[in-house]
Amino acid sequence: MSIFVPNKVYLRGILLHYFIQKKSAAEAYRILVKTYGDNALSDTTCRDWFRRFKNNDFELEDKERSGAPKKFQDKELEQLLDEDPSQTLSELGKILQVDESIVSKRLKGLGMIQKQRHWVPYELKPRDVERRFGTCELLLQRQKRKGFLIHDKVILLHDNARPHVAKPVKTYLETLKWEVLPHPPYSPDIAPSDFHLFRSMAHGLADRRFHSYEEAQKWIDSWIASKDMRKWSLVMGNTLNKMFVFLIF
């Protein structure tokens, strides 16, 4: 036969019940001792809770102590990574209001590592491996079609971070008539933009300051126009080779 052992919150609820019944803290303490013996709250604790109730404080859970590290759930961290896997430890720490060392430990516990500036699982789940395989196979089949790269239409390959797959973004891309290629989850190594575009652009942006949106847009347009189209054709070819290697192994 199991013996019921009350926890603190349960006993505090009983104290609140006696407080509402107009009993005194001393009476409530005696009833707790008679009913729960050694598991009862102390006389001092009972008086303290009655004092709180008189001050209209009816929260029975422990309040977070000043200076105590703030707690957060793993699902909060996972949701932030789903929205944008490129966030830094510092950025995640600020959002969760904890030190970045705590975020780092929790990420390790979740089996996440940083790859190409993105947080990804150290080991992909079977369903993620299957999705990645399927996406790569689809893109390779597409490559075999005539005119894969030789046409005037823009082909966009970017990762599937939440900002990129949000409905407003999808709607805007549809108005541009761009073809958006599928991208498997947790696969920053398959996005050529991470390897070749952003890294090179970051060097060009070093120590540069823009004073308006138009000025920044003009610089980006000029930077893209200055790139050798033949080089980008090779980049796409190398990306397809990566997909082929993945399918083999």
Buried (B, 14 or more C-beta within 10 A) or exposed (E): EEEEEBEEEEBBEBBBEBBEEEBEBEEBBBBBBEEBEEBBBEBEBBBEBBEBBEEEEEEBEEEEEEEEEEEBEEEEBBEBBEEBBBBEBEBBBEBBEBBBEBBBEBBEEBEBEBBBEBBBBEEBEEEBBEBBBEBBBBBBEBBEEEEEEEEEEEEEBBBBBBEBEEEEBEEEBEEEEEEBBEBBBBBBBBBBBBBBBBEEBEEEBEEEEEEEEEEBEEBBEEBEEEBEEEEBEEBBEEBBEBBBEBEEE
